[in-house]
Amino acid sequence: CAYADGCLTLEQAIKAAYFRGKAIDESNLPEGGMAAVGMEETLL
């Protein structure tokens, strides 16, 4: 949604998807969970 509404560039959207997937893959969380985290862009 963020790319579609102009909040993220294509490059930012791809990076966000990549690093989200990487973080989930490397976590020890049970499958099927979901989390929402508020974070400033400068902290990414």
C-alpha distance matrix in Angstrom:
0.0 3.8 5.5 5.1 6.2 8.5 8.4 8.9 11.3 11.3 13.9 12.2 9.2 12.2 14.2 12.0 11.7 15.4 16.6 14.9 16.6 19.8 19.9 19.7 22.2 24.6 24.4 27.1 24.9 25.6 23.5 21.0 20.2 17.1 16.8 14.8 16.2 16.1 17.2 17.8 16.5 20.2 20.8 18.4
3.8 0.0 3.8 5.5 5.4 6.1 4.9 5.4 8.4 9.5 11.7 9.5 7.4 11.0 12.4 10.3 11.2 14.7 15.4 14.3 16.6 19.2 19.3 19.7 22.3 24.2 24.3 27.2 25.3 26.6 24.8 22.7 21.5 18.1 17.2 14.6 15.2 14.4 14.8 14.8 13.1 16.8 17.8 15.6
5.5 3.8 0.0 3.8 5.5 5.1 5.8 4.7 5.9 6.3 9.3 8.2 6.1 9.3 11.5 10.5 11.1 14.2 15.7 15.3 17.1 19.6 20.4 21.0 23.1 25.1 25.7 28.8 27.2 28.5 26.4 24.5 23.8 20.7 20.0 17.8 18.3 17.7 17.5 17.1 14.8 18.1 19.4 16.9
5.1 5.5 3.8 0.0 3.8 5.6 7.7 8.1 9.1 9.1 12.6 12.0 9.6 12.4 15.1 13.9 13.9 17.2 18.9 18.1 19.6 22.5 23.2 23.4 25.5 27.9 28.3 31.1 29.2 30.1 27.8 25.5 25.0 21.9 21.7 19.5 20.5 19.9 20.3 20.0 18.0 21.5 22.8 20.5
6.2 5.4 5.5 3.8 0.0 3.8 5.8 7.9 9.8 11.2 14.3 13.1 11.4 14.8 16.8 15.3 16.1 19.4 20.5 19.6 21.7 24.4 24.7 25.0 27.5 29.6 29.6 32.5 30.4 31.5 29.5 27.1 26.1 22.7 21.9 19.3 19.9 18.7 19.2 18.6 17.0 20.5 22.1 20.3
8.5 6.1 5.1 5.6 3.8 0.0 3.8 5.5 6.8 9.1 11.9 10.8 10.2 13.6 15.2 14.3 15.7 18.7 19.7 19.4 21.7 23.9 24.3 25.2 27.6 29.3 29.7 32.8 31.2 32.6 30.8 28.7 27.6 24.2 23.1 20.3 20.3 18.8 18.5 17.3 15.1 18.2 20.3 18.6
8.4 4.9 5.8 7.7 5.8 3.8 0.0 3.8 6.9 9.8 11.6 9.4 9.2 12.9 13.7 12.3 14.3 17.2 17.6 17.2 20.0 22.0 21.9 23.0 25.6 27.0 27.2 30.3 28.7 30.4 28.9 27.0 25.5 22.0 20.4 17.4 17.0 15.2 14.7 13.5 11.5 14.8 16.8 15.3
8.9 5.4 4.7 8.1 7.9 5.5 3.8 0.0 3.8 6.5 7.9 5.6 5.9 9.4 10.2 9.4 11.6 14.1 14.7 14.9 17.4 19.2 19.6 21.0 23.2 24.6 25.2 28.6 27.3 29.2 27.6 26.1 24.8 21.5 20.1 17.5 17.0 15.7 14.7 13.5 10.8 13.8 15.6 13.4
11.3 8.4 5.9 9.1 9.8 6.8 6.9 3.8 0.0 3.8 5.4 5.1 6.2 8.6 9.9 10.5 12.3 14.2 15.4 16.3 18.3 19.8 20.9 22.4 24.2 25.7 26.8 30.2 29.3 31.2 29.4 28.1 27.2 24.1 23.0 20.7 20.2 19.1 17.7 16.3 13.1 15.5 17.5 15.1
11.3 9.5 6.3 9.1 11.2 9.1 9.8 6.5 3.8 0.0 3.8 5.5 5.1 6.2 8.6 9.9 10.7 12.3 14.3 15.3 16.6 18.3 19.9 21.2 22.5 24.4 25.8 29.3 28.4 30.0 28.0 26.8 26.4 23.7 23.1 21.3 21.2 20.8 19.6 18.8 15.5 17.9 19.4 16.4
13.9 11.7 9.3 12.6 14.3 11.9 11.6 7.9 5.4 3.8 0.0 3.8 5.5 5.2 6.2 8.6 10.0 10.6 12.2 14.1 15.5 16.4 18.2 20.0 21.0 22.4 24.2 27.8 27.4 29.4 27.6 27.0 26.3 23.8 23.0 21.4 20.8 20.4 18.7 17.7 14.2 16.0 17.3 14.2
12.2 9.5 8.2 12.0 13.1 10.8 9.4 5.6 5.1 5.5 3.8 0.0 3.8 5.5 5.1 6.0 8.6 9.8 10.5 11.9 14.1 15.1 16.1 18.1 19.7 20.9 22.1 25.7 25.1 27.3 25.8 25.0 23.9 21.1 19.9 18.0 17.2 16.7 14.9 14.0 10.6 12.8 14.0 11.0
9.2 7.4 6.1 9.6 11.4 10.2 9.2 5.9 6.2 5.1 5.5 3.8 0.0 3.8 5.5 5.1 6.2 8.6 10.0 10.5 12.3 14.2 15.3 16.5 18.2 20.0 21.1 24.5 23.5 25.2 23.4 22.2 21.5 18.8 18.1 16.4 16.4 16.4 15.5 15.4 12.6 15.4 16.0 12.8
12.2 11.0 9.3 12.4 14.8 13.6 12.9 9.4 8.6 6.2 5.2 5.5 3.8 0.0 3.8 5.5 5.2 6.1 8.6 9.9 10.7 12.2 14.2 15.5 16.4 18.3 20.0 23.5 23.0 24.6 22.7 22.0 21.7 19.5 19.3 18.3 18.3 18.9 17.8 17.9 14.9 17.2 17.4 13.8
14.2 12.4 11.5 15.1 16.8 15.2 13.7 10.2 9.9 8.6 6.2 5.1 5.5 3.8 0.0 3.8 5.5 5.0 6.1 8.3 9.8 10.4 12.0 14.1 15.1 16.3 18.0 21.7 21.5 23.7 22.3 22.0 21.3 19.1 18.3 17.3 16.7 17.2 15.5 15.6 12.6 14.3 14.2 10.5
12.0 10.3 10.5 13.9 15.3 14.3 12.3 9.4 10.5 9.9 8.6 6.0 5.1 5.5 3.8 0.0 3.8 5.5 5.4 5.9 8.5 9.8 10.4 12.1 14.0 15.3 16.3 19.8 19.1 21.3 19.9 19.3 18.2 15.7 14.7 13.6 13.1 13.8 12.6 13.3 10.9 13.4 12.9 9.3
11.7 11.2 11.1 13.9 16.1 15.7 14.3 11.6 12.3 10.7 10.0 8.6 6.2 5.2 5.5 3.8 0.0 3.8 5.7 5.2 6.1 8.6 10.0 10.6 12.1 14.3 15.4 18.7 17.9 19.5 17.6 17.0 16.6 14.5 14.5 14.1 14.5 15.9 15.5 16.7 14.6 17.1 16.3 12.7
15.4 14.7 14.2 17.2 19.4 18.7 17.2 14.1 14.2 12.3 10.6 9.8 8.6 6.1 5.0 5.5 3.8 0.0 3.8 5.5 5.3 6.2 8.7 10.1 10.5 12.3 14.3 17.8 17.7 19.6 17.9 18.1 17.9 16.3 16.4 16.4 16.4 18.0 17.1 18.1 15.8 17.7 16.6 12.8
16.6 15.4 15.7 18.9 20.5 19.7 17.6 14.7 15.4 14.3 12.2 10.5 10.0 8.6 6.1 5.4 5.7 3.8 0.0 3.8 5.3 4.9 6.0 8.5 9.6 10.4 12.0 15.7 15.8 18.3 17.4 17.8 16.8 15.2 14.5 14.5 13.9 15.6 14.3 15.6 13.7 15.2 13.5 9.9
14.9 14.3 15.3 18.1 19.6 19.4 17.2 14.9 16.3 15.3 14.1 11.9 10.5 9.9 8.3 5.9 5.2 5.5 3.8 0.0 3.8 5.4 5.2 6.2 8.5 10.0 10.6 14.0 13.3 15.5 14.4 14.3 13.3 11.4 11.0 11.4 11.5 13.7 13.4 15.4 14.2 16.3 14.4 11.1
16.6 16.6 17.1 19.6 21.7 21.7 20.0 17.4 18.3 16.6 15.5 14.1 12.3 10.7 9.8 8.5 6.1 5.3 5.3 3.8 0.0 3.8 5.5 5.2 6.0 8.6 10.0 13.1 12.7 14.4 12.7 13.2 13.1 12.2 12.9 14.0 14.7 17.3 17.1 19.2 17.9 19.8 17.9 14.5
19.8 19.2 19.6 22.5 24.4 23.9 22.0 19.2 19.8 18.3 16.4 15.1 14.2 12.2 10.4 9.8 8.6 6.2 4.9 5.4 3.8 0.0 3.8 5.5 5.1 6.2 8.6 12.1 12.8 15.1 14.2 15.4 15.1 14.5 14.7 15.9 15.8 18.3 17.6 19.5 18.1 19.3 17.1 13.8
19.9 19.3 20.4 23.2 24.7 24.3 21.9 19.6 20.9 19.9 18.2 16.1 15.3 14.2 12.0 10.4 10.0 8.7 6.0 5.2 5.5 3.8 0.0 3.8 5.5 5.2 6.1 9.8 10.3 13.1 13.0 14.2 13.0 12.3 11.9 13.3 12.9 15.6 15.1 17.5 16.7 18.0 15.2 12.4
19.7 19.7 21.0 23.4 25.0 25.2 23.0 21.0 22.4 21.2 20.0 18.1 16.5 15.5 14.1 12.1 10.6 10.1 8.5 6.2 5.2 5.5 3.8 0.0 3.8 5.5 5.2 8.1 7.7 9.9 9.3 10.5 9.8 9.7 10.4 12.6 13.3 16.6 16.9 19.6 19.2 20.9 18.2 15.5
22.2 22.3 23.1 25.5 27.5 27.6 25.6 23.2 24.2 22.5 21.0 19.7 18.2 16.4 15.1 14.0 12.1 10.5 9.6 8.5 6.0 5.1 5.5 3.8 0.0 3.8 5.7 8.2 9.0 10.8 9.9 12.1 12.3 13.0 14.1 16.4 17.0 20.2 20.2 22.7 21.9 23.3 20.7 17.8
24.6 24.2 25.1 27.9 29.6 29.3 27.0 24.6 25.7 24.4 22.4 20.9 20.0 18.3 16.3 15.3 14.3 12.3 10.4 10.0 8.6 6.2 5.2 5.5 3.8 0.0 3.8 6.8 8.9 11.6 12.0 14.5 14.0 14.6 15.0 17.2 17.1 20.1 19.7 22.2 21.7 22.5 19.5 17.0
24.4 24.3 25.7 28.3 29.6 29.7 27.2 25.2 26.8 25.8 24.2 22.1 21.1 20.0 18.0 16.3 15.4 14.3 12.0 10.6 10.0 8.6 6.1 5.2 5.7 3.8 0.0 3.8 5.5 8.8 10.0 12.4 11.3 12.2 12.4 15.0 15.1 18.4 18.6 21.5 21.6 22.6 19.4 17.3
27.1 27.2 28.8 31.1 32.5 32.8 30.3 28.6 30.2 29.3 27.8 25.7 24.5 23.5 21.7 19.8 18.7 17.8 15.7 14.0 13.1 12.1 9.8 8.1 8.2 6.8 3.8 0.0 3.8 6.6 9.0 12.0 11.0 12.9 13.5 16.7 17.1 20.6 21.2 24.4 24.8 25.8 22.4 20.7
24.9 25.3 27.2 29.2 30.4 31.2 28.7 27.3 29.3 28.4 27.4 25.1 23.5 23.0 21.5 19.1 17.9 17.7 15.8 13.3 12.7 12.8 10.3 7.7 9.0 8.9 5.5 3.8 0.0 3.8 6.4 8.7 7.3 9.5 10.6 14.0 15.1 18.8 20.0 23.5 24.1 25.6 22.4 20.6
25.6 26.6 28.5 30.1 31.5 32.6 30.4 29.2 31.2 30.0 29.4 27.3 25.2 24.6 23.7 21.3 19.5 19.6 18.3 15.5 14.4 15.1 13.1 9.9 10.8 11.6 8.8 6.6 3.8 0.0 3.8 6.5 6.4 9.7 11.9 15.6 17.5 21.2 22.8 26.3 27.0 28.8 25.7 23.8
23.5 24.8 26.4 27.8 29.5 30.8 28.9 27.6 29.4 28.0 27.6 25.8 23.4 22.7 22.3 19.9 17.6 17.9 17.4 14.4 12.7 14.2 13.0 9.3 9.9 12.0 10.0 9.0 6.4 3.8 0.0 3.8 5.7 9.0 12.0 15.6 17.9 21.6 23.2 26.6 26.9 29.0 26.2 23.9
21.0 22.7 24.5 25.5 27.1 28.7 27.0 26.1 28.1 26.8 27.0 25.0 22.2 22.0 22.0 19.3 17.0 18.1 17.8 14.3 13.2 15.4 14.2 10.5 12.1 14.5 12.4 12.0 8.7 6.5 3.8 0.0 3.8 6.8 10.4 13.8 16.7 20.3 22.4 25.7 26.1 28.6 26.1 23.9
20.2 21.5 23.8 25.0 26.1 27.6 25.5 24.8 27.2 26.4 26.3 23.9 21.5 21.7 21.3 18.2 16.6 17.9 16.8 13.3 13.1 15.1 13.0 9.8 12.3 14.0 11.3 11.0 7.3 6.4 5.7 3.8 0.0 3.8 7.0 10.6 13.4 17.0 19.3 22.8 23.6 26.0 23.4 21.5
17.1 18.1 20.7 21.9 22.7 24.2 22.0 21.5 24.1 23.7 23.8 21.1 18.8 19.5 19.1 15.7 14.5 16.3 15.2 11.4 12.2 14.5 12.3 9.7 13.0 14.6 12.2 12.9 9.5 9.7 9.0 6.8 3.8 0.0 3.8 7.0 10.1 13.6 16.1 19.5 20.3 23.0 20.7 18.9
16.8 17.2 20.0 21.7 21.9 23.1 20.4 20.1 23.0 23.1 23.0 19.9 18.1 19.3 18.3 14.7 14.5 16.4 14.5 11.0 12.9 14.7 11.9 10.4 14.1 15.0 12.4 13.5 10.6 11.9 12.0 10.4 7.0 3.8 0.0 3.8 6.5 10.1 12.6 16.2 17.5 20.0 17.6 16.2
14.8 14.6 17.8 19.5 19.3 20.3 17.4 17.5 20.7 21.3 21.4 18.0 16.4 18.3 17.3 13.6 14.1 16.4 14.5 11.4 14.0 15.9 13.3 12.6 16.4 17.2 15.0 16.7 14.0 15.6 15.6 13.8 10.6 7.0 3.8 0.0 3.8 6.7 9.7 13.1 14.6 17.4 15.4 14.4
16.2 15.2 18.3 20.5 19.9 20.3 17.0 17.0 20.2 21.2 20.8 17.2 16.4 18.3 16.7 13.1 14.5 16.4 13.9 11.5 14.7 15.8 12.9 13.3 17.0 17.1 15.1 17.1 15.1 17.5 17.9 16.7 13.4 10.1 6.5 3.8 0.0 3.8 6.3 9.9 11.8 14.2 12.0 11.5
16.1 14.4 17.7 19.9 18.7 18.8 15.2 15.7 19.1 20.8 20.4 16.7 16.4 18.9 17.2 13.8 15.9 18.0 15.6 13.7 17.3 18.3 15.6 16.6 20.2 20.1 18.4 20.6 18.8 21.2 21.6 20.3 17.0 13.6 10.1 6.7 3.8 0.0 3.8 7.0 9.6 12.0 10.5 10.8
17.2 14.8 17.5 20.3 19.2 18.5 14.7 14.7 17.7 19.6 18.7 14.9 15.5 17.8 15.5 12.6 15.5 17.1 14.3 13.4 17.1 17.6 15.1 16.9 20.2 19.7 18.6 21.2 20.0 22.8 23.2 22.4 19.3 16.1 12.6 9.7 6.3 3.8 0.0 3.8 6.4 8.3 6.7 7.6
17.8 14.8 17.1 20.0 18.6 17.3 13.5 13.5 16.3 18.8 17.7 14.0 15.4 17.9 15.6 13.3 16.7 18.1 15.6 15.4 19.2 19.5 17.5 19.6 22.7 22.2 21.5 24.4 23.5 26.3 26.6 25.7 22.8 19.5 16.2 13.1 9.9 7.0 3.8 0.0 3.8 5.4 5.5 7.2
16.5 13.1 14.8 18.0 17.0 15.1 11.5 10.8 13.1 15.5 14.2 10.6 12.6 14.9 12.6 10.9 14.6 15.8 13.7 14.2 17.9 18.1 16.7 19.2 21.9 21.7 21.6 24.8 24.1 27.0 26.9 26.1 23.6 20.3 17.5 14.6 11.8 9.6 6.4 3.8 0.0 3.8 5.4 5.5
20.2 16.8 18.1 21.5 20.5 18.2 14.8 13.8 15.5 17.9 16.0 12.8 15.4 17.2 14.3 13.4 17.1 17.7 15.2 16.3 19.8 19.3 18.0 20.9 23.3 22.5 22.6 25.8 25.6 28.8 29.0 28.6 26.0 23.0 20.0 17.4 14.2 12.0 8.3 5.4 3.8 0.0 3.8 5.6
20.8 17.8 19.4 22.8 22.1 20.3 16.8 15.6 17.5 19.4 17.3 14.0 16.0 17.4 14.2 12.9 16.3 16.6 13.5 14.4 17.9 17.1 15.2 18.2 20.7 19.5 19.4 22.4 22.4 25.7 26.2 26.1 23.4 20.7 17.6 15.4 12.0 10.5 6.7 5.5 5.4 3.8 0.0 3.8
18.4 15.6 16.9 20.5 20.3 18.6 15.3 13.4 15.1 16.4 14.2 11.0 12.8 13.8 10.5 9.3 12.7 12.8 9.9 11.1 14.5 13.8 12.4 15.5 17.8 17.0 17.3 20.7 20.6 23.8 23.9 23.9 21.5 18.9 16.2 14.4 11.5 10.8 7.6 7.2 5.5 5.6 3.8 0.0
